[in-house]
Amino acid sequence: MGLLPGKKGNKKDQQAVLEQERLARETQRVLQEGMSTIKDIIAPPSIELDPSYLKIGNKYHRTLFVSGYPRYVSTNWLSPLINFNADIAISLYQYPIDSKSVMEDLKRRIGQMEATWQINQEKGLVKDPELETQLQDAHNLRDAIQRGEEKFFQFGLYMTVSANGKEELSQLCQKVESMLGGMLIYTKETAMQMEQGFKTTLPLCNDHIQVLRNMDTSALSSTFPFTSSDLTTNEGILYGLNRHNNSLVIFDRFKLENANSVIFAKSGAGKSYTVKLEALRYLMIGTEVLIIDPEREYKALCESVGGTYINISLNSKTHINPFDMADIKKGQDLEGDELRSQIIYLLGLFAILLGELTNKEESLLDRALLEAYRQKGIISDPSTYGNTPPIMGDLYELLKTMPGAESVVEKMEKFVHGTLAGIFNMATNVELNNNFIVFDIRDLEDILRPMAMFSILQFIWNKVRTSHKRRLLLVDEAWIMMQHEDSARFLFGLAKRARKYWLGLTTITQDVDDFLSSSYGKAIVTNSSMQVLLKQSTAAIDKIATVFNLTEGEKYLLLECDVGEGLFFAGQNHVAIKIIASYIEDQIITTNPEKLAALEQEKTEAAATP
């Protein structure tokens, strides 16, 4: 700061400016003496340099470099090192080499090896397999470079192992050397160069060691530390595009240990779209599809494929009697006493219908159920299972005659003669004789939905066991079943037993907390060989990450991905996927309200056109 040249000020002003400059210089000197620089702040408290290690603060570091490779290594051979349970910094250096100079070196080297081979032949020496292998490899590499199929590189691999003590450091280094040695990859310490080795593995791209190995493109590609899972098979259906490499995800879930699947996504992430697309494509290859639809999302799809649409509600004309027995055919293998199994299922249903039952009430119900079936001529003999089963009204009248059953009768009144009498007190008038069937429970009151889903699932299960056929059973909004222990237990049992009957159970939910908070919900996930995770909410992502053991990158992907994108798990493999559909498929399965309104408008206009 000073007077501008060419300007004159009075003597008093000049003295004031000089004084300000002096004070500024003094302030700067004080600040510099009293404050640390950034280097002082980030510098470690101490550094100890030893020929076999580098100690920075309380941490010990040792750098290793790869000195020898086998003739062949498998793809992703660095994966064990990356996943090794230790603090290891790994650096890979790749230096491209001009093809012209490589060709000249190869030509000279091939000439030397051929001359050596010719001399050995003239002397009558035994053939040298190593020399012949080197000569063949050199010829192959020269031809590949000439055709432009390969390029040439120099490659250096270094790793710095860190530990809290010298003994721990030596043990970790020995384990790393043994692990790589098992793959015939040999390592050495950067003895007397620990400082340079440590700097080489810092993210500064400075190679201070320069221990390099010649590699062509194919060999170098095997060092890439990550491989993209490939889920393309010769059979199954198309699920979407593999976002790692744009390959097709074609898979058959029935080829896994079991054909069960779970789908988790937030509202609007595309879970119903995904499930509809899967159902439509499996239907095309002859798989029977059964759907429990709580929101009437599958009606258009059902009508498009000529399926059977069954509305379950208080005023519906279609009914399912929960007392129906399985239609066991003569000579068919049974799983124990079917009548007892049916009564156990009905006790679970009544626990949901009537609320918590006392031991006395449950005992009375058990006796009354056995008697109700006996009065219809149904006993443990399988030949009687074809008789007309009782309905809830029969059980109600029987309980009225039993002493001590007054409380059960009072609870059951509304389901027999009250406002809820139209759903559980009717004989079955539904037949599962179509390859695509939808059970619509949207018009049911919320209090009745778990009971209806429970009853429908038992009805379907009885049908599934009587005819061996490849089927998919889709349970949308499965968290509803998790609200009651009996229904959650039943769904879990269905997931465990489905494989025996060529059934694939798909459980779909957007309420992750309610589903995974149940022990049965977690068990259903573990008994499902296929899982699809679409866009998730921040509130649910931590629980999802814990259950599915997701990495931070995968968690971020599920939070940031678009509609119809996510992770696809099939057995031990999983990929990032983008669900894709053709134009016609999209018109059939879309759940977008704007598209649905446009399609409805087109139908109205088409109907009005003469």
TORTOR-88145 format. One record per residue (C-alpha): x, y, z; residue number from 0; residue in one letter. Coordinates in steps of 0.25 Angstrom, whole numbers, always signed. Example, Ala and Ser with C-alpha at 12.3 -4.5 7.8 and 13.67 -1.06 7.14 Angstrom:
BEGIN
      X      Y      Z   nr  rest
    +49    -18    +31    0     a
    +55     -4    +29    1     s
This chain:
BEGIN
      X      Y      Z   nr  rest
     +0     +0     +0    0     m
     +6    +14     -4    1     g
     +4    +27    -11    2     l
     +1    +26    -26    3     l
    +12    +30    -34    4     p
    +10    +44    -40    5     g
     +1    +48    -29    6     k
     +6    +58    -18    7     k
     +0    +57     -4    8     g
     +3    +66     +8    9     n
    +14    +61    +18   10     k
     +3    +57    +29   11     k
     -3    +47    +19   12     d
    +10    +41    +15   13     q
    +14    +39    +29   14     q
     +0    +32    +32   15     a
     +2    +23    +20   16     v
    +16    +19    +24   17     l
    +11    +16    +38   18     e
     +0     +7    +33   19     q
    +10     -1    +24   20     e
    +19     -3    +37   21     r
     +7     -8    +45   22     l
     +3    -18    +34   23     a
    +17    -24    +33   24     r
    +18    -25    +48   25     e
     +4    -32    +48   26     t
     +9    -42    +37   27     q
    +22    -45    +44   28     r
    +14    -49    +57   29     v
     +4    -57    +50   30     l
    +15    -65    +43   31     q
    +22    -68    +56   32     e
    +10    -72    +64   33     g
     +2    -80    +54   34     m
     +5    -94    +48   35     s
     +5    -96    +33   36     t
     -4   -107    +26   37     i
     +8   -116    +25   38     k
    +11   -115    +40   39     d
     -4   -118    +43   40     i
     -5   -131    +34   41     i
    +10   -136    +37   42     a
    +11   -149    +46   43     p
    +17   -147    +59   44     p
    +29   -156    +56   45     s
    +35   -164    +44   46     i
    +45   -176    +46   47     e
    +52   -182    +34   48     l
    +57   -196    +35   49     d
    +62   -205    +24   50     p
    +50   -214    +26   51     s
    +39   -205    +30   52     y
    +34   -190    +31   53     l
    +28   -185    +44   54     k
    +19   -173    +43   55     i
    +14   -169    +56   56     g
     +9   -182    +63   57     n
     +7   -190    +50   58     k
    +17   -199    +43   59     y
    +17   -200    +28   60     h
    +24   -210    +18   61     r
    +24   -209     +3   62     t
    +24   -222     -6   63     l
    +25   -223    -21   64     f
    +22   -234    -30   65     v
    +35   -240    -36   66     s
    +30   -252    -44   67     g
    +17   -257    -51   68     y
    +12   -270    -56   69     p
    +10   -273    -71   70     r
     -5   -273    -68   71     y
    -14   -266    -58   72     v
    -29   -266    -56   73     s
    -38   -254    -59   74     t
    -39   -245    -46   75     n
    -27   -252    -39   76     w
    -26   -239    -31   77     l
    -39   -241    -24   78     s
    -33   -249    -12   79     p
    -23   -238    -10   80     l
    -34   -227    -10   81     i
    -43   -235     -1   82     n
    -32   -239     +9   83     f
    -36   -235    +23   84     n
    -24   -225    +25   85     a
    -20   -210    +23   86     d
    -14   -211     +9   87     i
    -11   -200     -1   88     a
    -10   -206    -15   89     i
     -4   -198    -27   90     s
     -4   -203    -41   91     l
     +5   -195    -52   92     y
     +3   -197    -67   93     q
    +12   -192    -77   94     y
     +8   -193    -92   95     p
    +20   -197   -101   96     i
    +21   -193   -116   97     d
    +18   -205   -125   98     s
    +29   -202   -134   99     k
    +40   -203   -124  100     s
    +33   -216   -118  101     v
    +33   -222   -132  102     m
    +48   -219   -134  103     e
    +51   -225   -120  104     d
    +43   -237   -123  105     l
    +50   -239   -136  106     k
    +63   -239   -130  107     r
    +59   -248   -118  108     r
    +53   -258   -128  109     i
    +65   -258   -136  110     g
    +74   -261   -124  111     q
    +65   -272   -119  112     m
    +64   -279   -133  113     e
    +79   -278   -133  114     a
    +80   -284   -120  115     t
    +70   -295   -124  116     w
    +78   -298   -137  117     q
    +91   -299   -129  118     i
    +85   -309   -119  119     n
    +80   -317   -131  120     q
    +93   -318   -138  121     e
   +100   -322   -125  122     k
    +90   -333   -123  123     g
    +85   -328   -109  124     l
    +72   -331   -103  125     v
    +61   -322   -106  126     k
    +59   -311    -97  127     d
    +43   -309    -94  128     p
    +45   -296    -87  129     e
    +52   -290   -100  130     l
    +42   -296   -109  131     e
    +31   -290   -101  132     t
    +37   -276   -101  133     q
    +39   -277   -116  134     l
    +25   -281   -118  135     q
    +20   -270   -109  136     d
    +28   -259   -116  137     a
    +23   -264   -130  138     h
     +9   -263   -125  139     n
    +11   -249   -119  140     l
    +18   -244   -131  141     r
     +6   -249   -140  142     d
     -4   -243   -131  143     a
     +3   -229   -130  144     i
     +4   -229   -146  145     q
    -11   -232   -147  146     r
    -14   -221   -137  147     g
    -21   -230   -127  148     e
    -11   -227   -116  149     e
     -3   -216   -111  150     k
     +9   -216   -102  151     f
    +11   -210    -88  152     f
    +20   -210    -76  153     q
    +13   -213    -63  154     f
    +17   -211    -48  155     g
     +9   -216    -36  156     l
    +12   -211    -22  157     y
     +5   -213     -9  158     m
     +8   -206     +5  159     t
     +3   -214    +17  160     v
     +0   -206    +29  161     s
     -1   -212    +44  162     a
     +0   -207    +58  163     n
    +12   -215    +62  164     g
    +25   -221    +56  165     k
    +20   -235    +59  166     e
     +6   -233    +53  167     e
    +13   -226    +41  168     l
    +22   -238    +38  169     s
    +10   -248    +40  170     q
     +1   -240    +30  171     l
    +12   -239    +20  172     c
    +15   -254    +21  173     q
     +0   -257    +19  174     k
     +0   -248     +6  175     v
    +12   -255     +1  176     e
     +6   -269     +3  177     s
     -7   -265     -3  178     m
     -1   -260    -16  179     l
    +10   -271    -16  180     g
     -1   -281    -17  181     g
     -4   -275    -30  182     m
    +10   -275    -34  183     l
    +11   -260    -33  184     i
    +24   -257    -25  185     y
    +27   -244    -17  186     t
    +38   -237    -10  187     k
    +40   -226     +0  188     e
    +46   -213     -5  189     t
    +57   -215     +5  190     a
    +66   -202     +7  191     m
    +55   -194     -1  192     q
    +43   -194     +9  193     m
    +41   -179     +7  194     e
    +41   -180     -8  195     q
    +32   -192     -7  196     g
    +22   -185     +2  197     f
    +22   -173     -7  198     k
    +19   -182    -19  199     t
     +6   -187    -13  200     t
     +1   -173     -9  201     l
    -10   -167    -19  202     p
     +0   -158    -26  203     l
     +4   -167    -38  204     c
    +19   -166    -36  205     n
    +26   -180    -38  206     d
    +39   -179    -30  207     h
    +42   -194    -30  208     i
    +41   -196    -45  209     q
    +40   -212    -44  210     v
    +33   -215    -57  211     l
    +28   -227    -65  212     r
    +25   -227    -80  213     n
    +10   -231    -83  214     m
     +1   -231    -95  215     d
    -13   -226    -95  216     t
    -19   -240    -91  217     s
    -10   -242    -79  218     a
    -12   -228    -74  219     l
    -27   -229    -75  220     s
    -26   -240    -65  221     s
    -21   -230    -54  222     t
    -33   -222    -55  223     f
    -38   -223    -40  224     p
    -53   -224    -43  225     f
    -61   -233    -52  226     t
    -75   -231    -57  227     s
    -85   -243    -54  228     s
    -92   -249    -66  229     d
   -106   -254    -64  230     l
   -109   -258    -78  231     t
   -113   -273    -80  232     t
   -119   -281    -92  233     n
   -133   -282    -85  234     e
   -142   -274    -77  235     g
   -148   -260    -79  236     i
   -142   -246    -82  237     l
   -142   -238    -69  238     y
   -134   -226    -74  239     g
   -121   -220    -78  240     l
   -108   -222    -69  241     n
   -104   -208    -66  242     r
    -89   -213    -64  243     h
    -87   -217    -79  244     n
   -100   -215    -86  245     n
   -102   -230    -88  246     s
   -116   -236    -86  247     l
   -120   -242    -73  248     v
   -127   -255    -78  249     i
   -130   -264    -66  250     f
   -139   -276    -62  251     d
   -143   -275    -47  252     r
   -147   -290    -47  253     f
   -133   -294    -49  254     k
   -128   -289    -36  255     l
   -129   -296    -23  256     e
   -143   -291    -21  257     n
   -152   -282    -30  258     a
   -156   -272    -19  259     n
   -153   -257    -21  260     s
   -155   -245    -13  261     v
   -156   -231    -18  262     i
   -154   -218    -10  263     f
   -156   -204    -15  264     a
   -162   -191    -11  265     k
   -175   -186    -16  266     s
   -174   -182    -31  267     g
   -160   -189    -33  268     a
   -166   -199    -43  269     g
   -168   -212    -35  270     k
   -182   -215    -40  271     s
   -177   -212    -54  272     y
   -165   -222    -52  273     t
   -174   -233    -47  274     v
   -185   -231    -58  275     k
   -174   -232    -68  276     l
   -168   -245    -62  277     e
   -182   -251    -61  278     a
   -185   -248    -76  279     l
   -172   -254    -81  280     r
   -173   -266    -72  281     y
   -188   -268    -77  282     l
   -182   -268    -91  283     m
   -174   -280    -88  284     i
   -185   -288    -82  285     g
   -184   -285    -67  286     t
   -197   -283    -60  287     e
   -198   -270    -52  288     v
   -206   -267    -40  289     l
   -207   -253    -34  290     i
   -213   -247    -21  291     i
   -216   -233    -25  292     d
   -219   -223    -13  293     p
   -219   -211    -22  294     e
   -226   -215    -35  295     r
   -213   -213    -43  296     e
   -214   -226    -51  297     y
   -228   -225    -57  298     k
   -223   -219    -70  299     a
   -212   -230    -72  300     l
   -222   -241    -68  301     c
   -232   -237    -78  302     e
   -221   -235    -89  303     s
   -216   -249    -88  304     v
   -230   -255    -86  305     g
   -228   -259    -72  306     g
   -239   -261    -61  307     t
   -241   -249    -52  308     y
   -247   -252    -38  309     i
   -253   -241    -29  310     n
   -253   -245    -14  311     i
   -262   -235     -6  312     s
   -274   -235     +2  313     l
   -283   -232     -9  314     n
   -276   -241    -20  315     s
   -283   -253    -26  316     k
   -270   -261    -26  317     t
   -267   -268    -13  318     h
   -256   -277     -7  319     i
   -260   -286     +5  320     n
   -248   -287    +15  321     p
   -253   -301    +19  322     f
   -250   -307     +6  323     d
   -241   -319     +6  324     m
   -230   -322     -4  325     a
   -235   -331    -16  326     d
   -226   -343    -13  327     i
   -226   -352    -25  328     k
   -225   -367    -23  329     k
   -211   -372    -21  330     g
   -206   -358    -19  331     q
   -195   -357     -9  332     d
   -200   -349     +4  333     l
   -192   -341    +14  334     e
   -198   -347    +27  335     g
   -213   -346    +31  336     d
   -219   -336    +22  337     e
   -231   -334    +31  338     l
   -222   -330    +43  339     r
   -214   -321    +34  340     s
   -227   -314    +29  341     q
   -232   -312    +44  342     i
   -218   -306    +48  343     i
   -220   -296    +36  344     y
   -234   -292    +41  345     l
   -229   -290    +55  346     l
   -219   -280    +49  347     g
   -230   -273    +41  348     l
   -239   -272    +53  349     f
   -228   -266    +61  350     a
   -228   -255    +51  351     i
   -243   -254    +49  352     l
   -247   -254    +64  353     l
   -234   -248    +70  354     g
   -226   -255    +81  355     e
   -232   -268    +86  356     l
   -231   -274   +100  357     t
   -227   -288   +102  358     n
   -241   -292   +105  359     k
   -247   -285    +93  360     e
   -236   -292    +84  361     e
   -239   -305    +90  362     s
   -254   -303    +87  363     l
   -252   -299    +73  364     l
   -243   -311    +70  365     d
   -254   -321    +75  366     r
   -265   -313    +68  367     a
   -257   -313    +54  368     l
   -254   -328    +55  369     l
   -269   -330    +58  370     e
   -273   -321    +47  371     a
   -265   -329    +37  372     y
   -270   -342    +42  373     r
   -285   -338    +41  374     q
   -282   -336    +26  375     k
   -276   -350    +25  376     g
   -261   -345    +24  377     i
   -251   -353    +33  378     i
   -237   -356    +32  379     s
   -239   -366    +21  380     d
   -235   -359     +8  381     p
   -247   -365     +0  382     s
   -256   -356     +8  383     t
   -249   -343     +5  384     y
   -257   -341     -8  385     g
   -270   -340     +1  386     n
   -277   -326     +1  387     t
   -269   -318    +12  388     p
   -276   -310    +23  389     p
   -277   -295    +23  390     i
   -275   -285    +35  391     m
   -290   -285    +38  392     g
   -289   -300    +40  393     d
   -278   -298    +50  394     l
   -286   -286    +57  395     y
   -298   -295    +59  396     e
   -290   -306    +65  397     l
   -283   -297    +75  398     l
   -296   -291    +79  399     k
   -299   -305    +85  400     t
   -286   -306    +92  401     m
   -285   -302   +107  402     p
   -275   -291   +109  403     g
   -274   -287    +95  404     a
   -282   -274    +97  405     e
   -270   -265    +95  406     s
   -266   -271    +82  407     v
   -280   -271    +77  408     v
   -281   -256    +80  409     e
   -268   -253    +72  410     k
   -273   -262    +60  411     m
   -287   -255    +59  412     e
   -283   -244    +50  413     k
   -276   -254    +40  414     f
   -289   -262    +39  415     v
   -301   -253    +41  416     h
   -295   -239    +42  417     g
   -289   -229    +33  418     t
   -277   -238    +29  419     l
   -285   -250    +26  420     a
   -283   -250    +10  421     g
   -269   -254     +9  422     i
   -265   -266    +18  423     f
   -279   -273    +20  424     n
   -281   -277     +5  425     m
   -278   -290     -3  426     a
   -267   -289    -13  427     t
   -271   -285    -27  428     n
   -258   -283    -33  429     v
   -250   -292    -42  430     e
   -235   -290    -45  431     l
   -235   -295    -59  432     n
   -228   -284    -66  433     n
   -213   -281    -68  434     n
   -214   -267    -63  435     f
   -223   -264    -50  436     i
   -224   -251    -42  437     v
   -231   -250    -29  438     f
   -235   -236    -26  439     d
   -237   -232    -12  440     i
   -236   -217    -14  441     r
   -251   -215    -10  442     d
   -249   -222     +4  443     l
   -248   -214    +16  444     e
   -234   -213    +22  445     d
   -238   -221    +34  446     i
   -242   -233    +25  447     l
   -230   -232    +15  448     r
   -220   -241    +23  449     p
   -232   -251    +26  450     m
   -235   -252    +11  451     a
   -221   -253     +6  452     m
   -219   -264    +16  453     f
   -231   -271    +11  454     s
   -228   -270     -3  455     i
   -214   -275     -1  456     l
   -219   -287     +6  457     q
   -229   -289     -6  458     f
   -218   -288    -16  459     i
   -208   -297     -8  460     w
   -219   -308     -8  461     n
   -220   -307    -23  462     k
   -205   -306    -25  463     v
   -202   -319    -18  464     r
   -213   -327    -26  465     t
   -207   -324    -40  466     s
   -192   -324    -43  467     h
   -190   -312    -52  468     k
   -180   -300    -53  469     r
   -186   -289    -46  470     r
   -183   -275    -41  471     l
   -191   -269    -29  472     l
   -190   -254    -27  473     l
   -193   -248    -14  474     v
   -194   -233    -15  475     d
   -193   -224     -3  476     e
   -188   -236     +5  477     a
   -185   -227    +17  478     w
   -200   -229    +20  479     i
   -198   -243    +23  480     m
   -187   -239    +33  481     m
   -197   -232    +42  482     q
   -202   -245    +48  483     h
   -192   -256    +53  484     e
   -202   -267    +48  485     d
   -202   -262    +34  486     s
   -187   -258    +34  487     a
   -184   -273    +38  488     r
   -193   -278    +27  489     f
   -186   -270    +16  490     l
   -173   -274    +22  491     f
   -177   -289    +21  492     g
   -182   -287     +7  493     l
   -168   -281     +3  494     a
   -161   -294     +9  495     k
   -170   -304     +3  496     r
   -172   -298    -11  497     a
   -160   -304    -18  498     r
   -166   -318    -16  499     k
   -178   -314    -24  500     y
   -171   -307    -35  501     w
   -176   -294    -30  502     l
   -169   -280    -30  503     g
   -174   -271    -19  504     l
   -172   -256    -22  505     t
   -174   -247    -10  506     t
   -175   -232    -13  507     i
   -175   -220     -3  508     t
   -172   -206     -2  509     q
   -172   -206    +13  510     d
   -159   -211    +16  511     v
   -159   -209    +31  512     d
   -172   -216    +34  513     d
   -167   -228    +25  514     f
   -153   -229    +31  515     l
   -157   -226    +45  516     s
   -164   -240    +45  517     s
   -155   -252    +47  518     s
   -163   -259    +37  519     y
   -161   -248    +27  520     g
   -146   -249    +28  521     k
   -147   -264    +27  522     a
   -155   -263    +14  523     i
   -144   -254     +9  524     v
   -133   -265    +12  525     t
   -142   -276     +6  526     n
   -143   -268     -7  527     s
   -132   -271    -17  528     s
   -135   -258    -26  529     m
   -137   -244    -20  530     q
   -139   -231    -28  531     v
   -136   -218    -21  532     l
   -141   -205    -28  533     l
   -140   -191    -24  534     k
   -141   -189     -8  535     q
   -144   -178     +1  536     s
   -133   -173    +11  537     t
   -141   -178    +23  538     a
   -141   -192    +18  539     a
   -127   -193    +12  540     i
   -119   -197    +24  541     d
   -128   -209    +28  542     k
   -128   -213    +13  543     i
   -112   -212    +13  544     a
   -111   -220    +26  545     t
   -121   -232    +21  546     v
   -114   -232     +7  547     f
   -100   -229    +11  548     n
    -99   -217     +1  549     l
    -86   -209     -1  550     t
    -86   -194     +0  551     e
    -86   -193    -15  552     g
    -99   -202    -16  553     e
   -106   -194     -5  554     k
   -103   -181    -13  555     y
   -108   -188    -26  556     l
   -121   -192    -20  557     l
   -123   -178    -15  558     l
   -120   -171    -28  559     e
   -125   -180    -39  560     c
   -136   -177    -48  561     d
   -150   -184    -48  562     v
   -148   -198    -53  563     g
   -134   -199    -49  564     e
   -127   -206    -37  565     g
   -120   -219    -33  566     l
   -123   -233    -38  567     f
   -119   -244    -29  568     f
   -119   -259    -34  569     a
   -113   -269    -26  570     g
    -98   -265    -23  571     q
    -98   -254    -34  572     n
   -104   -241    -35  573     h
   -103   -229    -45  574     v
   -109   -215    -47  575     a
   -121   -216    -56  576     i
   -130   -207    -64  577     k
   -143   -213    -66  578     i
   -148   -212    -81  579     i
   -161   -215    -88  580     a
   -165   -215   -103  581     s
   -175   -204   -107  582     y
   -187   -214   -107  583     i
   -183   -220    -93  584     e
   -182   -206    -88  585     d
   -196   -203    -93  586     q
   -201   -215    -85  587     i
   -194   -214    -72  588     i
   -192   -199    -70  589     t
   -196   -193    -56  590     t
   -193   -179    -60  591     n
   -207   -171    -57  592     p
   -204   -162    -69  593     e
   -202   -173    -79  594     k
   -214   -181    -73  595     l
   -223   -169    -75  596     a
   -218   -167    -89  597     a
   -221   -182    -92  598     l
   -235   -181    -86  599     e
   -238   -168    -95  600     q
   -233   -176   -107  601     e
   -243   -187   -104  602     k
   -254   -178   -101  603     t
   -252   -171   -115  604     e
   -251   -184   -122  605     a
   -264   -189   -116  606     a
   -271   -176   -120  607     a
   -266   -177   -134  608     t
   -277   -183   -143  609     p
